[in-house]
Structure formats: C-alpha cells, structure tokens
C-alpha cells in the first residue's frame, strides 16, 4: 500500500497535519480574500466575490453527493446533506444573492458557534486525499470565510435580539431533524448518538444528557459571540 493510499484510510485525528494545515491555508486565504474585498471600491466586485465563494462551497456539496449517488453507496439514513453545516452550505448562495438581514442574523451564530466547533474537532472518517476530506474542509472553513466576509466587507452586524431569533430558528431545525431521524431511523445532527470522533459533546455525558446540556449553553454561547460585536460597536462609538 502506498503512502497516499494509507492516508486515505485513516480517520483524521485532532492536531494532526491533516487537521492543522487546512486551517492555516483557510485563514491565509480568508485574510487575503477579505482584504481584497475591503480594498475594492466597486460594490459589484464585492458582491461577485461573495457570490463566487458561496457558489463554490455549495457546488462542492452537490458534487460530493452526486458522486456518491452514482459511483458509491448512498444511505439515506446517514448520507443526506441534513447535518447543519452541509445544509447551510447548500443554502448559502440564497443568502449571498438576496442578502436578507434575517438570514444573516441566523447564520452568523450558527456558523461561528457550530462550524467553528466542527473545525476544532473534525469528524472525518477518511483523510487526505479522499473526496470526503476535501468536502469537509471546503464546507466548514468556507462557511467561516463567507460569514466573516459578510461581517468585515459587507459590514453586516447582528442585533441583540438576533441571539434569540437564531436560537429559536435552531429549535425549528432540531424539531425537523427529530422527525427525519424518526422516519429514517437516522442520527442527523447527532440527536440520537454522539459522533465517533472526539467533540465537546464528550464532556456532557451520554444521551440524552448531552442534548440537554447543549441546549442550555446555546444562548450563553450566542451571547458571548454577540458580546464581541457589542464591544466593537462601543469602541467605534467612543473611538477607542
């Protein structure tokens, strides 16, 4: 077995090169991408950059699922793009095209809180150079780049009540996933069982305690995220 073949059979471990390197690349890309967008004085260029990145992320998910449907095995109980980050990746071009504020105030908390956790504790069964590996990082790191572009280039900011709007929207998603899991005997959004890889859920006990604990910390976590925006606005107001 060659080295590449060996890598593709391994689950990505936290802190490995397969984990750290994509993050470094994505951070470097995002800084340059956002800087270029901010320096452009043409609103159309800014919007086209935004649209292009969202389409790229969304197309990656489409291609991944088409590939598995036609060339690999596909199990509706595990493979549908219903996990929160995959679903956001499919819908994110709608947000970039219409730029509806209510979509931003939901997505900003979902992406920063949820996607960032997925980046820190990746759940990737097959590492580099598998399609799943590239799909995972493009989706999760891409979503973060998109939302930070909206914040720093398009200058979109959440309100205090956005915390609760985002929270209640998440509850609707959870109810939808509970229904889907019941109908398909599935585990979307890890509502019936924790992921195989290490995650923050490991500190919250077994089912159903980790679900209860997660629900209890969502609003405080969203408030911490909002605090960053609030302090930034205060700094601008007082020109600190």
Legacy VTK file of the C-alpha trace (Angstrom):
# vtk DataFile Version 3.0
C-alpha trace
ASCII
DATASET POLYDATA
POINTS 240 float
0.000 0.000 0.000
1.419 3.404 -0.965
1.572 6.365 1.404
-1.348 8.212 -0.195
-3.492 5.101 -0.002
-2.572 4.668 3.633
-3.549 8.248 4.446
-6.931 7.911 2.758
-7.890 5.054 5.091
-7.247 6.916 8.319
-9.699 8.932 10.406
-8.359 12.479 10.828
-7.036 12.959 14.345
-7.112 16.256 16.228
-3.831 18.140 15.985
-2.523 16.145 13.035
-1.102 17.751 9.891
-4.324 16.817 8.077
-6.180 18.851 10.699
-3.922 21.862 11.130
-2.750 22.505 7.558
-6.204 23.186 6.027
-6.919 25.671 8.816
-3.680 27.551 8.142
-4.434 27.638 4.416
-8.023 28.796 5.004
-7.016 31.547 7.437
-4.422 32.839 4.971
-6.947 32.728 2.124
-9.653 34.457 4.190
-7.356 37.301 5.247
-6.339 37.968 1.632
-9.884 37.490 0.335
-11.405 39.873 2.886
-8.611 42.417 2.422
-9.137 42.404 -1.339
-12.895 42.827 -0.866
-12.441 45.744 1.550
-9.990 47.497 -0.757
-12.335 47.303 -3.732
-14.408 50.432 -4.246
-16.747 48.671 -6.672
-19.861 47.237 -4.918
-20.415 44.851 -7.830
-16.936 43.362 -7.399
-17.575 42.877 -3.689
-20.873 41.143 -4.397
-19.412 38.941 -7.148
-16.622 37.788 -4.842
-19.196 36.942 -2.202
-21.437 35.091 -4.653
-18.500 33.215 -6.142
-17.324 31.839 -2.811
-20.812 30.757 -1.727
-21.429 29.009 -5.059
-18.082 27.209 -4.806
-18.891 25.910 -1.317
-22.418 24.895 -2.285
-21.281 23.231 -5.511
-18.769 21.155 -3.553
-21.610 19.645 -1.519
-23.719 18.977 -4.626
-20.838 17.273 -6.417
-19.971 15.202 -3.360
-23.495 13.825 -3.084
-23.898 13.268 -6.824
-20.606 11.375 -6.809
-21.754 9.102 -4.001
-25.203 8.546 -5.512
-23.877 7.476 -8.908
-20.471 5.983 -8.131
-20.526 4.943 -4.470
-23.009 3.565 -1.978
-25.561 6.032 -0.652
-27.537 5.512 2.527
-30.416 7.891 3.216
-30.028 7.216 6.931
-26.515 8.663 7.051
-25.612 10.444 3.825
-28.264 13.086 3.170
-26.947 16.688 3.427
-29.042 17.363 6.511
-26.285 17.956 9.034
-26.374 21.630 9.890
-23.166 22.671 8.125
-23.974 20.743 4.926
-27.476 22.197 4.865
-26.131 25.719 5.368
-23.611 25.157 2.585
-26.406 24.214 0.179
-28.499 27.247 1.093
-25.744 29.845 1.489
-25.920 31.096 -2.161
-29.503 32.176 -1.457
-28.217 34.360 1.368
-25.390 35.816 -0.738
-27.732 36.621 -3.636
-30.568 38.222 -1.670
-28.540 39.356 1.374
-31.597 39.250 3.600
-30.764 40.506 7.071
-32.902 37.902 8.838
-30.840 35.188 7.157
-27.610 36.815 8.325
-28.710 37.093 11.954
-29.488 33.366 11.983
-26.407 32.233 10.082
-23.856 34.356 11.934
-24.432 32.467 15.191
-24.954 29.053 13.608
-21.736 29.304 11.628
-19.469 30.830 14.256
-20.696 28.575 17.076
-21.345 25.335 15.208
-18.890 25.392 12.334
-16.011 26.561 14.489
-16.577 23.574 16.795
-16.504 21.277 13.757
-13.197 22.821 12.687
-11.621 22.346 16.109
-12.859 18.753 16.470
-13.184 17.359 12.921
-15.294 14.257 12.247
-13.651 12.941 9.055
-13.684 9.170 8.596
-11.359 9.151 5.574
-8.427 11.538 5.479
-6.355 13.054 2.689
-6.764 12.699 -0.280
-10.370 11.434 -0.115
-13.276 13.447 -1.541
-14.830 13.480 1.945
-11.708 15.130 3.349
-11.771 17.997 0.855
-15.545 18.343 1.081
-15.397 18.616 4.876
-12.804 21.371 4.935
-14.214 23.346 1.995
-17.647 23.381 3.615
-16.666 24.211 7.191
-13.791 26.592 6.535
-15.653 28.052 3.566
-18.693 28.887 5.702
-16.486 30.713 8.177
-14.826 32.678 5.364
-18.248 33.587 3.993
-19.663 34.863 7.264
-16.510 36.837 8.084
-16.645 38.377 4.608
-20.232 39.459 5.333
-19.093 40.958 8.634
-15.915 42.746 7.581
-16.565 43.600 3.928
-20.346 43.921 3.686
-20.418 45.353 7.241
-23.359 43.267 8.443
-23.833 43.108 12.214
-26.280 41.170 14.418
-28.604 42.855 16.907
-29.124 41.729 20.495
-32.426 40.086 19.595
-30.637 38.237 16.784
-29.312 35.918 19.515
-32.832 34.728 20.284
-34.005 34.716 16.670
-31.086 32.433 15.811
-31.782 30.241 18.850
-35.466 29.727 18.019
-34.627 29.066 14.362
-32.262 26.363 15.599
-35.096 24.809 17.604
-37.159 24.552 14.429
-34.253 22.803 12.763
-33.962 20.393 15.723
-37.668 19.534 15.531
-37.277 18.899 11.804
-34.274 16.643 12.437
-36.079 14.722 15.178
-38.844 13.998 12.671
-36.400 12.942 9.958
-34.454 10.747 12.382
-37.669 9.041 13.490
-38.822 8.381 9.930
-35.432 7.144 8.674
-34.083 5.611 11.890
-31.160 8.024 11.465
-28.877 10.175 13.616
-28.768 13.511 11.835
-27.449 16.387 13.963
-26.246 13.699 16.396
-29.575 13.777 18.211
-29.573 10.043 18.964
-25.870 9.369 19.394
-22.651 11.377 19.715
-20.185 11.481 16.769
-17.435 8.875 16.594
-14.694 11.475 16.783
-13.801 13.488 19.864
-16.001 16.537 20.375
-17.250 18.908 23.052
-20.251 16.610 23.468
-17.969 14.099 25.178
-17.930 16.368 28.235
-21.722 16.452 28.509
-22.440 12.822 29.323
-24.420 10.239 27.404
-27.778 10.570 25.648
-29.998 12.438 26.443
-27.854 14.474 28.843
-25.530 15.838 26.150
-28.549 17.165 24.258
-29.926 18.876 27.368
-26.537 20.374 28.215
-26.048 21.598 24.660
-29.436 23.320 24.711
-28.570 25.011 27.993
-25.312 26.503 26.711
-26.511 27.642 23.280
-27.915 31.018 24.355
-24.909 31.854 26.607
-22.602 30.876 23.740
-24.534 33.050 21.295
-24.396 35.904 23.822
-20.610 35.578 24.044
-20.430 35.818 20.254
-22.712 38.851 20.299
-20.567 40.449 23.001
-17.723 40.723 20.502
-19.941 42.726 18.148
-21.282 44.856 21.015
-17.818 45.760 22.285
-16.748 46.562 18.734
-19.669 48.952 18.335
-18.839 50.611 21.663
-15.260 51.048 20.566
-16.397 52.786 17.378
-18.893 54.956 19.274
-16.276 56.209 21.699
-13.472 55.997 19.132
-11.325 53.938 21.486
LINES 1 241
240 0 1 2 3 4 5 6 7 8 9 10 11 12 13 14 15 16 17 18 19 20 21 22 23 24 25 26 27 28 29 30 31 32 33 34 35 36 37 38 39 40 41 42 43 44 45 46 47 48 49 50 51 52 53 54 55 56 57 58 59 60 61 62 63 64 65 66 67 68 69 70 71 72 73 74 75 76 77 78 79 80 81 82 83 84 85 86 87 88 89 90 91 92 93 94 95 96 97 98 99 100 101 102 103 104 105 106 107 108 109 110 111 112 113 114 115 116 117 118 119 120 121 122 123 124 125 126 127 128 129 130 131 132 133 134 135 136 137 138 139 140 141 142 143 144 145 146 147 148 149 150 151 152 153 154 155 156 157 158 159 160 161 162 163 164 165 166 167 168 169 170 171 172 173 174 175 176 177 178 179 180 181 182 183 184 185 186 187 188 189 190 191 192 193 194 195 196 197 198 199 200 201 202 203 204 205 206 207 208 209 210 211 212 213 214 215 216 217 218 219 220 221 222 223 224 225 226 227 228 229 230 231 232 233 234 235 236 237 238 239
